[in-house]
């Protein structure tokens, strides 16, 4: 590895096109194997058993009290993202991770075409969390699951981001899959694109060569700048109010 200037990040070695393509093709073999392994895991996921869930479990939506069954919007499958919430806290103090991932969920028509509904199940009260949704400009279905978390997340940690998948058969509802922690990166495209770049995510956990920038760590939060989730700043610049009270 070479470093042209001490004040610049280290850069890869410069080689000719043939040498570059040779090493890239060697990596491509591993990438293809990784893709096939992902396909095999998805196939196994489709063969998991499922567990019954009470479809009458209450939620609160735009029109008031509703149920888990209603959240399917008539479709047979539902993907619910459980958004962490800090009741009574201002917008800058809300979960930067949930904000980061939810910001990247935009076009839902392709899910709908496959008989799948996507919805956010906030772990806090509806009124203030819906104001946060409006401030951020999100338009996915939004519900408060605050009073039903013990039922919906039984055995799982409340106050953590989760994705939970459901299946509906008439009025019967079943849970088919769930994930948390880095499993929710399936919603993300920013990290996936950064992973393609020479410096990656620039975070301390990554295995990068010596001299690669990895400043997005303890001193520089990967999802916050100047005390706020990063994606709040463009909303404020556009003149939106972040008042949740």
C-alpha atoms as an extended CHARMM CRD file, in Angstrom:
* protein
*
       245  EXT
         1         1  UNK       CA              0.0000000000        0.0000000000        0.0000000000  PROA      1               0.0000000000
         2         2  UNK       CA              1.1580000000        3.5370000000       -0.7090000000  PROA      2               0.0000000000
         3         3  UNK       CA              0.5340000000        6.9030000000        0.8930000000  PROA      3               0.0000000000
         4         4  UNK       CA              1.1810000000        9.9530000000       -1.2770000000  PROA      4               0.0000000000
         5         5  UNK       CA              0.7270000000       12.4780000000        1.5060000000  PROA      5               0.0000000000
         6         6  UNK       CA              0.6690000000       12.0480000000        5.2760000000  PROA      6               0.0000000000
         7         7  UNK       CA             -2.5520000000       14.0700000000        5.5610000000  PROA      7               0.0000000000
         8         8  UNK       CA             -4.4550000000       11.9080000000        3.0740000000  PROA      8               0.0000000000
         9         9  UNK       CA             -5.8910000000        8.4020000000        3.5500000000  PROA      9               0.0000000000
        10        10  UNK       CA             -3.8180000000        5.5110000000        2.3340000000  PROA      10              0.0000000000
        11        11  UNK       CA             -4.7860000000        4.3260000000       -1.1580000000  PROA      11              0.0000000000
        12        12  UNK       CA             -4.4920000000        0.9370000000       -2.8950000000  PROA      12              0.0000000000
        13        13  UNK       CA             -1.5300000000        0.0430000000       -5.0620000000  PROA      13              0.0000000000
        14        14  UNK       CA             -1.8080000000        1.1820000000       -8.6800000000  PROA      14              0.0000000000
        15        15  UNK       CA             -1.5110000000       -1.6640000000      -11.2080000000  PROA      15              0.0000000000
        16        16  UNK       CA             -2.2590000000       -2.1210000000      -14.8870000000  PROA      16              0.0000000000
        17        17  UNK       CA             -5.6960000000       -3.1620000000      -16.1430000000  PROA      17              0.0000000000
        18        18  UNK       CA             -4.7570000000       -6.8320000000      -16.5880000000  PROA      18              0.0000000000
        19        19  UNK       CA             -3.5120000000       -7.2020000000      -12.9990000000  PROA      19              0.0000000000
        20        20  UNK       CA             -6.6000000000       -5.3730000000      -11.7050000000  PROA      20              0.0000000000
        21        21  UNK       CA             -9.0000000000       -7.6280000000      -13.6240000000  PROA      21              0.0000000000
        22        22  UNK       CA             -7.1660000000      -10.7800000000      -12.5030000000  PROA      22              0.0000000000
        23        23  UNK       CA             -7.5770000000       -9.9460000000       -8.8180000000  PROA      23              0.0000000000
        24        24  UNK       CA            -11.1470000000       -8.7400000000       -9.3160000000  PROA      24              0.0000000000
        25        25  UNK       CA            -12.1230000000      -12.0020000000      -11.0210000000  PROA      25              0.0000000000
        26        26  UNK       CA            -10.6330000000      -13.9800000000       -8.1450000000  PROA      26              0.0000000000
        27        27  UNK       CA            -12.8010000000      -11.9870000000       -5.7400000000  PROA      27              0.0000000000
        28        28  UNK       CA            -15.8190000000      -12.4460000000       -8.0250000000  PROA      28              0.0000000000
        29        29  UNK       CA            -15.6730000000      -16.1990000000       -7.4350000000  PROA      29              0.0000000000
        30        30  UNK       CA            -16.1150000000      -15.5820000000       -3.7100000000  PROA      30              0.0000000000
        31        31  UNK       CA            -18.8720000000      -13.0310000000       -4.3500000000  PROA      31              0.0000000000
        32        32  UNK       CA            -20.8340000000      -15.5260000000       -6.4400000000  PROA      32              0.0000000000
        33        33  UNK       CA            -20.4140000000      -18.1930000000       -3.7470000000  PROA      33              0.0000000000
        34        34  UNK       CA            -21.6740000000      -15.6750000000       -1.1780000000  PROA      34              0.0000000000
        35        35  UNK       CA            -24.7380000000      -14.9610000000       -3.3250000000  PROA      35              0.0000000000
        36        36  UNK       CA            -25.5120000000      -18.6510000000       -3.7060000000  PROA      36              0.0000000000
        37        37  UNK       CA            -25.1230000000      -19.1710000000        0.0320000000  PROA      37              0.0000000000
        38        38  UNK       CA            -27.5740000000      -16.3320000000        0.6030000000  PROA      38              0.0000000000
        39        39  UNK       CA            -30.0230000000      -18.0410000000       -1.7580000000  PROA      39              0.0000000000
        40        40  UNK       CA            -29.6150000000      -21.3080000000        0.1650000000  PROA      40              0.0000000000
        41        41  UNK       CA            -30.2750000000      -19.5650000000        3.4980000000  PROA      41              0.0000000000
        42        42  UNK       CA            -33.3690000000      -17.8680000000        2.0480000000  PROA      42              0.0000000000
        43        43  UNK       CA            -34.5900000000      -21.2710000000        0.8310000000  PROA      43              0.0000000000
        44        44  UNK       CA            -34.2010000000      -22.6630000000        4.3400000000  PROA      44              0.0000000000
        45        45  UNK       CA            -35.9720000000      -19.6260000000        5.7680000000  PROA      45              0.0000000000
        46        46  UNK       CA            -38.9550000000      -20.3990000000        3.5330000000  PROA      46              0.0000000000
        47        47  UNK       CA            -39.1160000000      -23.8520000000        5.1090000000  PROA      47              0.0000000000
        48        48  UNK       CA            -39.2770000000      -22.6750000000        8.7120000000  PROA      48              0.0000000000
        49        49  UNK       CA            -42.3730000000      -23.5820000000       10.7470000000  PROA      49              0.0000000000
        50        50  UNK       CA            -44.6130000000      -20.7850000000       12.0170000000  PROA      50              0.0000000000
        51        51  UNK       CA            -46.3710000000      -19.8470000000       15.2350000000  PROA      51              0.0000000000
        52        52  UNK       CA            -49.9350000000      -18.5810000000       15.6910000000  PROA      52              0.0000000000
        53        53  UNK       CA            -50.4500000000      -14.9630000000       16.7730000000  PROA      53              0.0000000000
        54        54  UNK       CA            -53.7110000000      -13.4010000000       17.8930000000  PROA      54              0.0000000000
        55        55  UNK       CA            -54.9000000000      -11.3200000000       14.9470000000  PROA      55              0.0000000000
        56        56  UNK       CA            -57.0230000000       -9.2440000000       17.3170000000  PROA      56              0.0000000000
        57        57  UNK       CA            -53.9140000000       -7.8990000000       19.0490000000  PROA      57              0.0000000000
        58        58  UNK       CA            -54.6020000000       -4.1580000000       19.3570000000  PROA      58              0.0000000000
        59        59  UNK       CA            -52.6720000000       -1.4260000000       17.5880000000  PROA      59              0.0000000000
        60        60  UNK       CA            -53.2920000000        2.3000000000       17.1660000000  PROA      60              0.0000000000
        61        61  UNK       CA            -53.2360000000        3.7340000000       13.6620000000  PROA      61              0.0000000000
        62        62  UNK       CA            -54.1720000000        6.8810000000       11.7920000000  PROA      62              0.0000000000
        63        63  UNK       CA            -57.8790000000        6.2740000000       12.3560000000  PROA      63              0.0000000000
        64        64  UNK       CA            -57.5450000000        5.1920000000       15.9820000000  PROA      64              0.0000000000
        65        65  UNK       CA            -57.6820000000        1.7130000000       17.5210000000  PROA      65              0.0000000000
        66        66  UNK       CA            -57.1620000000       -1.1440000000       15.0810000000  PROA      66              0.0000000000
        67        67  UNK       CA            -55.7060000000       -4.6570000000       15.0690000000  PROA      67              0.0000000000
        68        68  UNK       CA            -52.7840000000       -6.6870000000       13.7960000000  PROA      68              0.0000000000
        69        69  UNK       CA            -55.1380000000       -8.3400000000       11.3100000000  PROA      69              0.0000000000
        70        70  UNK       CA            -56.1740000000       -4.9590000000        9.9050000000  PROA      70              0.0000000000
        71        71  UNK       CA            -52.5090000000       -3.9890000000        9.4170000000  PROA      71              0.0000000000
        72        72  UNK       CA            -52.2810000000       -6.5640000000        6.5930000000  PROA      72              0.0000000000
        73        73  UNK       CA            -54.5130000000       -4.2290000000        4.5200000000  PROA      73              0.0000000000
        74        74  UNK       CA            -56.0930000000       -7.3100000000        2.9480000000  PROA      74              0.0000000000
        75        75  UNK       CA            -52.8170000000       -8.8310000000        1.7840000000  PROA      75              0.0000000000
        76        76  UNK       CA            -51.5850000000      -12.2330000000        2.8860000000  PROA      76              0.0000000000
        77        77  UNK       CA            -48.1540000000      -11.2090000000        4.2100000000  PROA      77              0.0000000000
        78        78  UNK       CA            -46.9530000000       -8.4160000000        6.4630000000  PROA      78              0.0000000000
        79        79  UNK       CA            -43.4640000000       -7.1410000000        7.2240000000  PROA      79              0.0000000000
        80        80  UNK       CA            -43.4310000000       -5.0730000000       10.4180000000  PROA      80              0.0000000000
        81        81  UNK       CA            -40.4850000000       -2.9630000000       11.4930000000  PROA      81              0.0000000000
        82        82  UNK       CA            -40.5250000000       -2.3220000000       15.2380000000  PROA      82              0.0000000000
        83        83  UNK       CA            -39.3050000000        1.2440000000       15.6460000000  PROA      83              0.0000000000
        84        84  UNK       CA            -37.6550000000        2.0340000000       18.9980000000  PROA      84              0.0000000000
        85        85  UNK       CA            -39.0730000000        5.0600000000       20.7850000000  PROA      85              0.0000000000
        86        86  UNK       CA            -38.2160000000        7.2450000000       23.7600000000  PROA      86              0.0000000000
        87        87  UNK       CA            -41.5330000000        8.7040000000       25.0010000000  PROA      87              0.0000000000
        88        88  UNK       CA            -41.4520000000       12.4030000000       25.7450000000  PROA      88              0.0000000000
        89        89  UNK       CA            -37.9950000000       12.8930000000       24.2350000000  PROA      89              0.0000000000
        90        90  UNK       CA            -37.4530000000       15.4880000000       21.4720000000  PROA      90              0.0000000000
        91        91  UNK       CA            -36.6910000000       14.5220000000       17.8960000000  PROA      91              0.0000000000
        92        92  UNK       CA            -32.8770000000       14.7770000000       18.2300000000  PROA      92              0.0000000000
        93        93  UNK       CA            -32.9830000000       12.1520000000       20.9930000000  PROA      93              0.0000000000
        94        94  UNK       CA            -34.9640000000        9.5560000000       19.0440000000  PROA      94              0.0000000000
        95        95  UNK       CA            -33.3140000000        6.3940000000       17.7550000000  PROA      95              0.0000000000
        96        96  UNK       CA            -30.7260000000        7.1510000000       15.0910000000  PROA      96              0.0000000000
        97        97  UNK       CA            -30.5910000000        3.5190000000       13.9500000000  PROA      97              0.0000000000
        98        98  UNK       CA            -34.3370000000        3.2390000000       13.4020000000  PROA      98              0.0000000000
        99        99  UNK       CA            -34.2980000000        6.6200000000       11.6840000000  PROA      99              0.0000000000
       100       100  UNK       CA            -31.4360000000        5.5120000000        9.4310000000  PROA      100             0.0000000000
       101       101  UNK       CA            -33.0980000000        2.2780000000        8.3340000000  PROA      101             0.0000000000
       102       102  UNK       CA            -36.6400000000        3.6400000000        8.0170000000  PROA      102             0.0000000000
       103       103  UNK       CA            -35.4580000000        6.5590000000        5.8720000000  PROA      103             0.0000000000
       104       104  UNK       CA            -34.3610000000        4.0460000000        3.2350000000  PROA      104             0.0000000000
       105       105  UNK       CA            -37.7570000000        2.3510000000        2.9130000000  PROA      105             0.0000000000
       106       106  UNK       CA            -39.5100000000        4.2940000000        0.1980000000  PROA      106             0.0000000000
       107       107  UNK       CA            -41.2020000000        2.5110000000       -2.7200000000  PROA      107             0.0000000000
       108       108  UNK       CA            -43.6460000000       -0.1520000000       -1.4990000000  PROA      108             0.0000000000
       109       109  UNK       CA            -45.4590000000       -0.9870000000       -4.7380000000  PROA      109             0.0000000000
       110       110  UNK       CA            -43.1260000000       -3.8720000000       -5.5580000000  PROA      110             0.0000000000
       111       111  UNK       CA            -43.8470000000       -5.4530000000       -2.1740000000  PROA      111             0.0000000000
       112       112  UNK       CA            -47.5680000000       -4.9170000000       -2.7240000000  PROA      112             0.0000000000
       113       113  UNK       CA            -47.3540000000       -6.6320000000       -6.1130000000  PROA      113             0.0000000000
       114       114  UNK       CA            -46.1350000000       -9.7720000000       -4.3000000000  PROA      114             0.0000000000
       115       115  UNK       CA            -49.0360000000       -9.6490000000       -1.8010000000  PROA      115             0.0000000000
       116       116  UNK       CA            -46.8770000000       -8.1400000000        0.9610000000  PROA      116             0.0000000000
       117       117  UNK       CA            -47.6870000000       -5.1460000000        3.1660000000  PROA      117             0.0000000000
       118       118  UNK       CA            -44.9340000000       -3.1870000000        4.8960000000  PROA      118             0.0000000000
       119       119  UNK       CA            -45.6970000000       -1.2150000000        8.0720000000  PROA      119             0.0000000000
       120       120  UNK       CA            -43.8910000000        0.4590000000       10.9480000000  PROA      120             0.0000000000
       121       121  UNK       CA            -44.9250000000       -0.6690000000       14.4240000000  PROA      121             0.0000000000
       122       122  UNK       CA            -43.6680000000        2.0570000000       16.7320000000  PROA      122             0.0000000000
       123       123  UNK       CA            -42.8570000000        0.9920000000       20.2820000000  PROA      123             0.0000000000
       124       124  UNK       CA            -44.0690000000        4.3640000000       21.5850000000  PROA      124             0.0000000000
       125       125  UNK       CA            -47.3370000000        6.3270000000       21.5860000000  PROA      125             0.0000000000
       126       126  UNK       CA            -48.9970000000        7.0500000000       18.2790000000  PROA      126             0.0000000000
       127       127  UNK       CA            -49.4470000000       10.8350000000       18.4480000000  PROA      127             0.0000000000
       128       128  UNK       CA            -45.8640000000       11.9460000000       19.0030000000  PROA      128             0.0000000000
       129       129  UNK       CA            -44.3190000000        9.1750000000       16.9120000000  PROA      129             0.0000000000
       130       130  UNK       CA            -46.6460000000       10.0000000000       13.9910000000  PROA      130             0.0000000000
       131       131  UNK       CA            -45.4950000000       13.6060000000       14.2140000000  PROA      131             0.0000000000
       132       132  UNK       CA            -41.9420000000       12.3120000000       13.8930000000  PROA      132             0.0000000000
       133       133  UNK       CA            -43.0110000000       10.2870000000       10.8350000000  PROA      133             0.0000000000
       134       134  UNK       CA            -44.4700000000       13.4530000000        9.3020000000  PROA      134             0.0000000000
       135       135  UNK       CA            -41.3610000000       15.4960000000       10.1140000000  PROA      135             0.0000000000
       136       136  UNK       CA            -39.2280000000       12.8760000000        8.3850000000  PROA      136             0.0000000000
       137       137  UNK       CA            -41.5860000000       12.7090000000        5.3920000000  PROA      137             0.0000000000
       138       138  UNK       CA            -42.2420000000        8.9870000000        5.5910000000  PROA      138             0.0000000000
       139       139  UNK       CA            -45.4650000000        7.6820000000        4.0720000000  PROA      139             0.0000000000
       140       140  UNK       CA            -45.4900000000        3.9870000000        4.9960000000  PROA      140             0.0000000000
       141       141  UNK       CA            -48.3660000000        2.7230000000        7.2180000000  PROA      141             0.0000000000
       142       142  UNK       CA            -47.5900000000        3.6960000000       10.8220000000  PROA      142             0.0000000000
       143       143  UNK       CA            -48.9700000000        2.1400000000       13.9870000000  PROA      143             0.0000000000
       144       144  UNK       CA            -48.3190000000        2.2840000000       17.6900000000  PROA      144             0.0000000000
       145       145  UNK       CA            -47.7810000000       -1.1750000000       19.1810000000  PROA      145             0.0000000000
       146       146  UNK       CA            -46.9360000000        0.2570000000       22.5990000000  PROA      146             0.0000000000
       147       147  UNK       CA            -49.6860000000       -1.4920000000       24.5370000000  PROA      147             0.0000000000
       148       148  UNK       CA            -49.1770000000       -4.8720000000       22.8290000000  PROA      148             0.0000000000
       149       149  UNK       CA            -45.3950000000       -5.2830000000       22.8570000000  PROA      149             0.0000000000
       150       150  UNK       CA            -45.4410000000       -8.0580000000       25.4540000000  PROA      150             0.0000000000
       151       151  UNK       CA            -47.7600000000      -10.0270000000       23.1540000000  PROA      151             0.0000000000
       152       152  UNK       CA            -46.0920000000       -9.2310000000       19.8420000000  PROA      152             0.0000000000
       153       153  UNK       CA            -42.4750000000       -9.4540000000       20.9980000000  PROA      153             0.0000000000
       154       154  UNK       CA            -42.9170000000      -12.2270000000       23.5340000000  PROA      154             0.0000000000
       155       155  UNK       CA            -39.5070000000      -13.5330000000       24.5650000000  PROA      155             0.0000000000
       156       156  UNK       CA            -37.6690000000      -10.7600000000       22.7460000000  PROA      156             0.0000000000
       157       157  UNK       CA            -36.1660000000       -7.5670000000       24.0270000000  PROA      157             0.0000000000
       158       158  UNK       CA            -38.5140000000       -4.5870000000       23.9770000000  PROA      158             0.0000000000
       159       159  UNK       CA            -36.7300000000       -1.3420000000       23.1500000000  PROA      159             0.0000000000
       160       160  UNK       CA            -34.6800000000       -2.8020000000       20.3030000000  PROA      160             0.0000000000
       161       161  UNK       CA            -35.2670000000       -2.6190000000       16.5580000000  PROA      161             0.0000000000
       162       162  UNK       CA            -36.8230000000       -5.7630000000       15.0920000000  PROA      162             0.0000000000
       163       163  UNK       CA            -38.2080000000       -6.9580000000       11.7720000000  PROA      163             0.0000000000
       164       164  UNK       CA            -41.0390000000       -9.4680000000       12.1590000000  PROA      164             0.0000000000
       165       165  UNK       CA            -42.7750000000      -11.2340000000        9.2620000000  PROA      165             0.0000000000
       166       166  UNK       CA            -46.3540000000      -12.4910000000        9.3950000000  PROA      166             0.0000000000
       167       167  UNK       CA            -48.6680000000      -14.6030000000        7.2660000000  PROA      167             0.0000000000
       168       168  UNK       CA            -52.4670000000      -14.3220000000        7.1570000000  PROA      168             0.0000000000
       169       169  UNK       CA            -54.8900000000      -17.1150000000        6.3340000000  PROA      169             0.0000000000
       170       170  UNK       CA            -58.3780000000      -15.5860000000        6.3710000000  PROA      170             0.0000000000
       171       171  UNK       CA            -58.6010000000      -14.3360000000        9.9820000000  PROA      171             0.0000000000
       172       172  UNK       CA            -55.7340000000      -16.4370000000       11.3070000000  PROA      172             0.0000000000
       173       173  UNK       CA            -52.3360000000      -14.7940000000       11.7260000000  PROA      173             0.0000000000
       174       174  UNK       CA            -48.9590000000      -16.5060000000       12.0420000000  PROA      174             0.0000000000
       175       175  UNK       CA            -45.4360000000      -15.2980000000       12.6850000000  PROA      175             0.0000000000
       176       176  UNK       CA            -42.9870000000      -16.7750000000       10.1730000000  PROA      176             0.0000000000
       177       177  UNK       CA            -39.6490000000      -15.0330000000       10.7980000000  PROA      177             0.0000000000
       178       178  UNK       CA            -37.9570000000      -12.3410000000       12.8430000000  PROA      178             0.0000000000
       179       179  UNK       CA            -34.5680000000      -10.6890000000       13.0740000000  PROA      179             0.0000000000
       180       180  UNK       CA            -32.8450000000       -7.9050000000       14.9990000000  PROA      180             0.0000000000
       181       181  UNK       CA            -29.4730000000       -6.1680000000       15.3960000000  PROA      181             0.0000000000
       182       182  UNK       CA            -27.5140000000       -6.3840000000       12.1120000000  PROA      182             0.0000000000
       183       183  UNK       CA            -30.3010000000       -8.4870000000       10.6350000000  PROA      183             0.0000000000
       184       184  UNK       CA            -32.2260000000       -5.2710000000        9.9840000000  PROA      184             0.0000000000
       185       185  UNK       CA            -29.5060000000       -4.2200000000        7.5100000000  PROA      185             0.0000000000
       186       186  UNK       CA            -31.6670000000       -5.9740000000        4.9350000000  PROA      186             0.0000000000
       187       187  UNK       CA            -33.6100000000       -2.6630000000        4.8230000000  PROA      187             0.0000000000
       188       188  UNK       CA            -30.4790000000       -0.7020000000        4.0280000000  PROA      188             0.0000000000
       189       189  UNK       CA            -28.8770000000        0.2900000000        0.7490000000  PROA      189             0.0000000000
       190       190  UNK       CA            -26.4030000000        2.9030000000        2.0120000000  PROA      190             0.0000000000
       191       191  UNK       CA            -24.1480000000        0.3910000000        3.7550000000  PROA      191             0.0000000000
       192       192  UNK       CA            -24.4770000000       -2.0130000000        0.8440000000  PROA      192             0.0000000000
       193       193  UNK       CA            -23.2510000000        0.6850000000       -1.5400000000  PROA      193             0.0000000000
       194       194  UNK       CA            -20.4870000000        1.7790000000        0.8390000000  PROA      194             0.0000000000
       195       195  UNK       CA            -19.3230000000       -1.8370000000        1.0100000000  PROA      195             0.0000000000
       196       196  UNK       CA            -18.5280000000       -1.5760000000       -2.7200000000  PROA      196             0.0000000000
       197       197  UNK       CA            -16.2270000000        1.4180000000       -2.2790000000  PROA      197             0.0000000000
       198       198  UNK       CA            -12.5160000000        1.3170000000       -1.5430000000  PROA      198             0.0000000000
       199       199  UNK       CA            -12.8970000000        2.6500000000        2.0170000000  PROA      199             0.0000000000
       200       200  UNK       CA            -16.0910000000        0.7450000000        2.8720000000  PROA      200             0.0000000000
       201       201  UNK       CA            -18.2060000000        1.9400000000        5.7850000000  PROA      201             0.0000000000
       202       202  UNK       CA            -15.2000000000        3.6230000000        7.4050000000  PROA      202             0.0000000000
       203       203  UNK       CA            -16.1410000000        2.1610000000       10.7840000000  PROA      203             0.0000000000
       204       204  UNK       CA            -13.8260000000        0.7290000000       13.3980000000  PROA      204             0.0000000000
       205       205  UNK       CA            -15.2140000000       -2.8120000000       13.3320000000  PROA      205             0.0000000000
       206       206  UNK       CA            -14.2340000000       -3.3100000000        9.6790000000  PROA      206             0.0000000000
       207       207  UNK       CA            -11.1980000000       -5.3280000000        8.6380000000  PROA      207             0.0000000000
       208       208  UNK       CA             -9.4120000000       -2.7010000000        6.5200000000  PROA      208             0.0000000000
       209       209  UNK       CA             -5.7510000000       -2.2260000000        5.5530000000  PROA      209             0.0000000000
       210       210  UNK       CA             -3.5080000000       -0.0690000000        7.7170000000  PROA      210             0.0000000000
       211       211  UNK       CA             -4.0750000000        3.6140000000        7.0090000000  PROA      211             0.0000000000
       212       212  UNK       CA             -7.6460000000        3.2490000000        5.7440000000  PROA      212             0.0000000000
       213       213  UNK       CA            -10.0080000000        5.9040000000        7.2060000000  PROA      213             0.0000000000
       214       214  UNK       CA            -12.1120000000        4.5020000000       10.0440000000  PROA      214             0.0000000000
       215       215  UNK       CA            -13.2080000000        7.6800000000       11.7620000000  PROA      215             0.0000000000
       216       216  UNK       CA            -16.8650000000        6.6960000000       12.0900000000  PROA      216             0.0000000000
       217       217  UNK       CA            -16.4490000000        5.1780000000       15.5540000000  PROA      217             0.0000000000
       218       218  UNK       CA            -16.6820000000        6.2570000000       19.1810000000  PROA      218             0.0000000000
       219       219  UNK       CA            -15.7040000000        9.8670000000       18.4560000000  PROA      219             0.0000000000
       220       220  UNK       CA            -17.9040000000       10.2380000000       15.3800000000  PROA      220             0.0000000000
       221       221  UNK       CA            -21.2010000000        8.4170000000       15.4880000000  PROA      221             0.0000000000
       222       222  UNK       CA            -21.9660000000        6.5710000000       12.2350000000  PROA      222             0.0000000000
       223       223  UNK       CA            -25.5870000000        7.7340000000       12.2460000000  PROA      223             0.0000000000
       224       224  UNK       CA            -25.4030000000       11.1160000000       14.0290000000  PROA      224             0.0000000000
       225       225  UNK       CA            -23.8820000000       14.5200000000       13.2890000000  PROA      225             0.0000000000
       226       226  UNK       CA            -23.9500000000       17.4650000000       15.6980000000  PROA      226             0.0000000000
       227       227  UNK       CA            -26.2880000000       15.7500000000       18.1400000000  PROA      227             0.0000000000
       228       228  UNK       CA            -28.9550000000       14.5580000000       15.6870000000  PROA      228             0.0000000000
       229       229  UNK       CA            -29.6420000000       11.5780000000       13.4520000000  PROA      229             0.0000000000
       230       230  UNK       CA            -28.0070000000       12.5720000000       10.1630000000  PROA      230             0.0000000000
       231       231  UNK       CA            -31.1690000000       12.3990000000        8.0550000000  PROA      231             0.0000000000
       232       232  UNK       CA            -32.9430000000       14.9590000000       10.2670000000  PROA      232             0.0000000000
       233       233  UNK       CA            -30.7380000000       17.7960000000        9.0550000000  PROA      233             0.0000000000
       234       234  UNK       CA            -32.1070000000       17.9720000000        5.4600000000  PROA      234             0.0000000000
       235       235  UNK       CA            -35.6440000000       18.0840000000        6.8920000000  PROA      235             0.0000000000
       236       236  UNK       CA            -34.7830000000       21.0240000000        9.1220000000  PROA      236             0.0000000000
       237       237  UNK       CA            -33.0590000000       22.7740000000        6.2140000000  PROA      237             0.0000000000
       238       238  UNK       CA            -36.2650000000       22.3210000000        4.2080000000  PROA      238             0.0000000000
       239       239  UNK       CA            -38.1920000000       24.1710000000        6.9490000000  PROA      239             0.0000000000
       240       240  UNK       CA            -40.0150000000       21.2570000000        8.5580000000  PROA      240             0.0000000000
       241       241  UNK       CA            -40.8520000000       21.4280000000       12.2460000000  PROA      241             0.0000000000
       242       242  UNK       CA            -39.4530000000       18.7010000000       14.4890000000  PROA      242             0.0000000000
       243       243  UNK       CA            -41.7740000000       19.5290000000       17.3980000000  PROA      243             0.0000000000
       244       244  UNK       CA            -43.2850000000       16.2990000000       18.7070000000  PROA      244             0.0000000000
       245       245  UNK       CA            -45.2490000000       17.6820000000       21.6630000000  PROA      245             0.0000000000
